[in-house]
Amino acid sequence: MKRNFLTLVAMMVAAFFIGTEIAQAADLSLSGQLRHRYASDEHTNFDVGAEADDATATRVRFNIKSQLNSDTGVFVQFQSVHGWGNETSATGGDADERTGIHQAYFTLKNFAGLPINAKAGRQEIVLDGHRLFGHTGWADQAHTHDAILLSHAHGNATSTYGYTNMQELGNGGGAENDVAAHFLHTNFQGVLGGALSTYIVYVDDDCGVLSGIATCAPAGGAGNQWVTLGGRQAGKLYGLDYRAEAYWQVGNAVGANTAIPGGNVSIGPGGAQAGGYGTIGNHADRDAHMFGIRVGKAFPNVQWKPKITLWYDYLSGTDDEDMNEHTWGSFDTLFDTGHKFYGFMDFYGNAQGSATGYFGLQDIAVKLVLKPRAGWTLKADVHNFHTAESVSSNPDMMILQGFRTLGDGLEVSPGSFDSGSAKGTELGTEVDLTLVHSYNPNVKLVFGYSMYMAEALTHAFRQGTNGNGNANAAEWWYVMADLKF
């Protein structure tokens, strides 16, 4: 027994030294994350009769990074997401065991002897400020792509071509129902006190995914190909932090009729006032745009070092004229980290814009950052949301989506609000408060509270979600501990 024990100890010591030598030779590093977050939602579905919903989730990540040689590297990230309270029994195990590979890719410098760096495998793709490509890190699962990236740097410019395989389906009925995206991103440093980025994103969507509904093309049928073109300039000039960006989308919008179906409404000329309605059709043309502007000023020599930022985003929507011309005018935010832009309560995170009935979105915001003491940061954001298109100016769209019936006003729960007040563009106001404390170099504590004060139009878009009447205010708060190791 003693000899077996000594043999085991000797093997463990040998394995330790051998593993150390291998790790040093391969430049191996290990790291990870443990994040707990408790959140409480109250009336976030605007159901006045609903009780607060509490939930706690844990995300665990374990990272392995190795530089195998001067040209070859590898990165693997394991991730597990667990909701507290999902133990089925004392011996039954965890009901939501979800452990898998979040990222797994390799990198090659000077690929094929060319001045190009390659990166292939499952990976997070973050371009600039997360507007079109982001990792959605706030969500426990976050977002990754099965992708290949090729980048080339020359002078102050870096160009990156990317291919991401979003969906791979079998050839049902002879059709190749796949969804993929290609992009070309070029970043120029040293422009107007910052950097200029240009974008070309091509989406090849054989399933015409709109509103989360896949209408895959039959054999020989038309797919859904569309392009996003635009640019982003961000930097610092005259003591001001600024950002300006604009994007335009053209191409097909196959599947638009699944998002705005029209139900059993009869088709006829003249629009609502003449008793007839157009329909957008299945093969609509895409013509959408968005732009965003941000200007911020920091005061480092003032107590609490305040910084204030003015913010405006505009995402186009689909109106009656678009519909009758078989045009899809709602901007698609692609793979953005919407949580960063459109309020922390994530009411407007749908990429296609369904949360506003595809009428688009305007976000007018003021953001304040204070540092009351070392290691503490207080943030306050106020968003005022509007649709991009006026409801009262687009009766056909409201009728086709079931929000109105001719002559009856908006279809809402009786007595919840005056239907006449829901004809403008204002959706509501959201206040987000965040307190961040750097507890130590490895641990960050975050406390957050948000309130959304809804206008009548928000209730109109959410009609039929409950039978108890509509709450005018929704609240959400959370406590999060984020540990990096």
N, C-alpha and C positions, 0 to 999 in steps of 0.2 A: 504493500500500500504506500509505504514511504517512498519507494523507488518510483512508483507511478506518479506520485505527486511531484517529485523532483523533476521527472521527465516532462510533465506538463508545464511546470514553471520554466524550464529551460526552453521549451518550444515557444512559450509566450514571449520570453525575452528575445529569442532569435527572431520571431515574427515582428516584434516591435522595431528592432534595429534594421531588419531587412525592409520593413515598410517605410521607415524613416529615410533610408537611402533611396528607395524608389521615389518617394515623395519629393526629396530634394532634387533628384535627377530629372523628374518630370515637372518641376516647379508646380507642385500640387498645392492648392489652397482650399480650405473648407470654411463655409460660413452658413448663416441661416437666419430665420426670422420666426418668432413666436408672437402672434398678435391675438389678443382677446378683445372683443367688442360687445358691450351690452347696449341695446337700443330699445327705446320705448316709442311706439307710434300711437297717437290718439287722433282719431277722426281723419287719418290720412286718406281714407276712401270717402270722406265727407258724408259718412252715414251718421246721423245725429244719435242713433241708438246704439252705436258700436262701443264696446269697451276698449280700453287701452290694450295694445298688443305688445308684450315684452318678449325679447329674444336675445340670446347670447350665442356668439359664434367664435370659433377659434380657427385661425389659419396658421399652419406650420409649414415652413419651407426649409429645405436642406440643400445647399448648393455645393457642387463640386466643380472646381475650375482647374484646368491644367494647361500649361504651355508646353506641349510635347517637344517642340524644337523651335527654332527661330521663325519658322513660317507656319506652324500648325498649332492651333489651340482647340480646346474642347470645353464646353460648359454644359452641365446637366443640373437641372433644378427639380427636385421632388416637392410635391405640394399635397397637403391634406387639409380639407375643410370639414369642420365638425360643428354641428349645431348642438348646443347643450340641451340635455333632457331627452335624448333619443336612445337611451339605453332601454332595450326591450324587456330585459329581466336581469336578475342577478347573474345568470349564466348564459343569457341569450346573445350577448355580444352587442356591438354598436349597430344601431339601425341605419346609420348614414355614413358608414365607412367609405370615404372617397379619397383614396390616395393614388396619385398617379404622377406622371411626368408633366410638369408645367412647361419647362423648356428643355430642349436637348438639341444642341447644334454644334457644328465645328466651324472654325475659321481657317482660311488659307490666305497668306500674304503672297503677293506677286503671282497670282493664279495663272497657270499655264505660261509662266515666264513673262507675263504682261504686268504693267503697273496698275493692277486691279486686285482688290481684296474681296474675297468671297466669304459668304456666311450662309450656311445651309442647315435647315432643320426647323423644329418647332421653336419659335422665338417671339418675344414681345417686340413690336415695331412702334417706336415713338419718333415722330418727326416734329421738330420745332416745339410748338406749345400744345401738342395733343389735339389740335383742331380736327384734322382729318384722320390721323393715325395716332392712337394712344393706347396705353395698356389697361385703362379702366381699373387702376390699382385699388381704388376704394372698394370695389366689389370683392368679396372674399375669393371668388374663383379667378378674377381678373381676366384679361384677354390675351390670347396668343395667336400666332399665325403659323401654319405649315408653309414655310416660305424659303425662297432663295434670294439673297441680296448680293449685288455686285457693285462695288464703289470704286471710284477713281478720284484722286485728289491732285490738283495742279494749281500752284500759286495760291490764291485766296479762294478758290472754288473747289467744291466737292460735289460730285454727281453720283447718285445712287439709283440703280435700276432694281426694282423689286418685283417678284412674282409670288403671289400668295394663293394657295389652293384652298378655297373656302368650302367647297362641297363637291364630293365625288360620288356620283350615283351610277348605277348600272344602266345599260342601254335598254331601258324598258320600252317596248314597242318600236325598237330601232332608233330611239332618240338618245343622244348623249347628254343627259341632264346634269351638267356640271356647272359650278359657279367658280369663277376665278377672277383675280384682279392683277393688273400690271400697273406699275407707277414709275415715273422718272422724276426724281427730286434733286434739284440743284441748289446748293447753298453758297452764297457769296459773302465772305466776311469783309468787314471794313467799309460798309456802305451806310452812309448817313448816321454814323455813330453806332452802328450795330451790324445787322446781317439781313440780306435779302434772300428769300427762298422762292423758287418757282416750282409749280406742280403740274404734272400731267398724269391723271389716273384713269385707266381704262378698265371698266368692269364688263366681263363677258358672262352674262347670267342667262343660262338656257332655261331657267325656271321662272323668270319674271317675278322675283320675290318683291312684293309690296304688301305692307301691312301684315307681314309675317305669313302671308299665304303664298304657297308655291303653286304656280300654274305652269308646270313643265311643258315644254314644247313637244308635240308629237313628232314622229319621224318625219323629217323634212320640213318641220314647222319653223317659224321665226323665233329667234332667241331675243335676248334683251341686252343689247350692247350700248353702253353710254360712256361719256367722257366727262371728267371734271378738270377744268383748266383754271389756273389762278396763281396767286402769289401772296407772300407775306413779308412785310418789312417791320422789323422791331429793333429797338436800340434806345439810346439815350442822347438827347440833344438839349442844350441850354438848361440843363438841370432837370429835365423832364424825362421820365420813362414813357415810352410810347410803343404802340403796336397798331398797324393798319394792315388789313388783309381783305381779299375779295376773291370769289370763286364763281365760276359759271359752269352749268351742267347742260349738256346737249346729248341727243341720241334717242334711244327707244325707252318706252315705259310700259313694256308688256306686263299685263296683270293689273293695270290701273283700274279696270272695271271691277276687280275684286275688292278694291279699296273704296270706290265710290260706285256701288252697283246700281243704285236707282230703284231697287226692289221691284214692285209691280207698277211703278208709275208709267203711264202711257207716254210714248215718245211722240213729240210733235214740234212744230216750229213756234217761234215767238216767245219762248220763255214762260215763266210762271204767270205773269200778268195776262198772257193770252191763253193760259190753260194748257200749254204744252211744255215739254222739257227736253233738253238735249241730254245726251249721255256721253261720257268721256271715251268709251270704247275700250277694247282690249289692246289695240296697237296704237296707243297714244305716242305723240312725240314729246320728248323731254326738253323743257326750256325753263331752267330754274337758276337762282343765284343767291348768294349770301355775301354780306360784308360785315366786318367788325372793326371797331375803333376803340382804343384804350389810351388814356393819358393819365400818368400818375406823377405825383410830386412827393418826395421825401424831405423831412425836416430833421436831419440827424443831430442838430445842435439844440433842439427844443426838448423839454422834458418829455419822457416816454417815447421820444423819437418817432413821432407820428408820420404815417404815409397815407395819402388819400389818392384814390383812383376813380376816375370817371370812365364809364364803360357803356358801349352801345353795340348790340348785335342785331342784325336783320336777316331773317331767313324767309325767302319768298314762299308764297302759298299758291294754291290753285283756286281761281275764281270762276265765275260764270262764263266769262269770255274764253278762258282757257278750256273749260269743259266743252263748250259748244264748238271750239276749234280743234277738239281732240288733242289737247296739249296738257301735259303734266307739269305744273308749275311749282310743285313743292320740293324744296331743297332737301337732298339726302345728305346727312352728316357722316356717311361712310363708317369709319371705325374710330370715331372720336371718343375722348373721355368726357362725355357730356356732363358728368358730375362736377367737373371743374368749371363749366361755363354757365349752365342754365339752372342754377340753384341747387343747393345740397339735398333738397328733398326729392329730387329726381322726377318731378312730374312731367318733364319735357325731354326725357331721355330717348324716346323712340326715334330711330334714325330717319324714318320716312315721314314723321310728323303727324301721326295719327292722334296724338294727345290734343291737338287743336283742330281736329276735323280736317286736316290738310290745308288749313287757312294760313299756315306759316306762323312765324313767331318774331316778336320784337322784345328785346330785353334791354331795359334802361336801368343801369345799376350804379351805385356809389359804394366804394369799398374803403374801409379804414383799417389800418394796422397800427397797433400800439405795443410798445415794449416797456411795461411798467417797472420791471426789474430784471436783473440778469437771469437768463434761463426761462423767462416767461414771455409769451407773445399772445396778445389779445386781438382778434379779428372780428370785424362787424361788416356784413354785406347786406345791402338792401336792394332787392330786385323789384322792378315794376314790369309785369309782363302784359303784352298785348298781342293779338293776332296781327299778321301782316296785312290781311285783307279784311275789310269790314263785313260783318255778318249781314247787316241790313242792306248792303249793296249787292249781295249775292244770294237772292232767295232760292234760285235753282239748286245751288250746292247744298243749302240747308234742307231743302225738300228731298233731294235724292239721297241724302245720308240719314233721313228719318228724323232730323232735328225739328222740322216744321211740317205742318200740313196746311195747305192753302186755306186761308181764312180763319184758322184756329190758333195762330201764333205758335210759340214753342211748346212742344210736348214735354211737360215736366210734372213732377209730383204736385198735386193740388195744394195751393197755398204756400208753396216753398218760396216763391218770389214772383214779382210782377214780370210777365213775359216781355213787356215792352222795354225793360231795363237791360235785356240781354242782346240788344241789337247793335252794340258798338264794337269796340275792339279790345277793351280792357278785360284781362283775365283775372288778375289779382296781384297782390304784393307779398313777397317773401322776405323775411328777415332771418339771416343766418349769423349766429354768434359762435365763435370758436376760441377756446383757451388752450394753448399748447404749453406744456412744461417739459423742458429737458431735464429729467430727473437725474440722469447721469449720462456719460457718453454712450451707453448702450440702450438706455430705456427712455422712451418718450411717452408722456401721458397726455391724452387729448380729451377735452370735454366740449361737447357741442349742444346747442339748442337752436331749433328752427321753428318758425311759425309762418304758415301760409294763410293769408286773409283773402278768401275767394270772392270774386265778383259773380254776378248772376250768369255771365257767359260761361264760366268754368262749370257751374252746375248744369247748364244746358248741354255741354259736351259730354258730361258724365251721367246723363239722364238714364234712368232704368237700372242704376247700379244698386239701389236699395229702395225699400218701401217705407222707410222711417222718416223721411224728410232729410234735408241737406244741412250739414253743419257748415257754418260760414268760416270757421277757422280750424285749421289742422295744425297739430303740434308734433314735434319729433325731437327727441334728445338722446344723447349717447355718451358713454364713457369708454375710452379705448386705451389699452396699454400695448405699446409696440416695442418689442425687444429685438434687437439685432445682435447677432453673435458671429 
